[in-house]
Amino acid sequence: MWTEDTVNTAGEICLPVKAGDQPAYPIWLEESFENLPKRMAQLDIQKRRLCLVTDSNIMTLYGREVEELLRPHCRDISVCVIPAGEAHKNLGEIQKIYEHLIQHSLDRQDILVALGGGVTGDMTGYAAATYLRGIRFVQIPTTLLAQVDSSIGGKTGVDFEQYKNMVGAFHQPSLVYMNLSVLKTLSAEQFSCGMGEILKHGLIRSASYFDWVLCHREKILQRSLPELVHMVEESCKIKRQVVEADPTEKGERALLNFGHTVGHAIEKLKNFSMLHGQCVALGCLAAARISQARGFLSDKEVEQIRSACQAFGLPVSLNGLNARDILSVTRHDKKMASGQIRFILLRSVGEAFIDDTVTDQEMLAAIDSLSETQNC
């Protein structure tokens, strides 16, 4: 049904994603929830039960609006509210989602709808992948980070004993609907976290996009809608390109993990008191330092990356953690391959590559470079 990018006269943007042998699904970029029922109608929802999964914060902001928009267009809709926050991204909460689905008699023809940030999307997607051996789900991401990253590509999962996304499944959504106007209500910290993933996209795939983001910093931070639309669209295209080439992360898709190896370790050791995008930014800086030490990046390029993080309110230094503790936690990362960490480095800004030879000494030096005393 969706075969090529479209922009209609109302400015609504549709980006189709074709991942593996699954049918293509659309990413809709819009400026309100108004067209959500029309987009969902393409999934024959008038015949189906829907379960809207959202967290306690988003329920207050948008949950009732979305529920009431969809109710007249489907067979039935129920709402499952989960606690907000990464600390609740676990199998215990997944079990509660299963219980809700069973109590409301959802079957294989029915659809889960994830309304919220990355945690809600990951948990809903994992529940959909495993309930009755797999039912369809829709992503309605409400954070910048979820819009440009976790809602696209079908990676779902939960944390296990604070190990990030250790349990999961690949399960592509049937539709992704982005209301970009919700970005105006994000806190500065949450918006900044999304910028961590956006800068990452430029660093791994497009130097020109990275430069555009920096050049439009003022308008982006003002949440100017035209700039937000262009930025989210370009990041979605980069994420789509990588996902379509490698739907189940056998190779190239690992590039999207730039900054995540060290970032996930910091996130765990900080007991999720730091947000994901903040930790990824620190991980990107550590990876840039290794790339610099190997002669790929210049001092000027590393400083540009550091300045870009600062410009969008992301941390560039770390205290309170020991480098060897961070290194130890990376050994439990799901990106390990045959006992060796699969690291993503940069040949230049806009060109990333996979490397399996990063040593403990290189990682320790890069992590040490994040300390506040080193950055004074």
Beta strands, then each sheet from edge to edge (+ up, - down):
strand 1: 6-7
strand 2: 13-17
strand 3: 25-30
strand 4: 49-55
strand 5: 76-82
strand 6: 111-116
strand 7: 136-141
strand 8: 155-160
strand 9: 163-170
strand 10: 175-179
strand 11: 336-337
strand 12: 340-341
strand 13: 343-348
strand 14: 351-355
sheet 1: 1+ 2- 3+ 10+ 7+ 6+ 4+ 5+
sheet 2: 8+ 9-
sheet 3: 11+ 12-
sheet 4: 13+ 14-
end
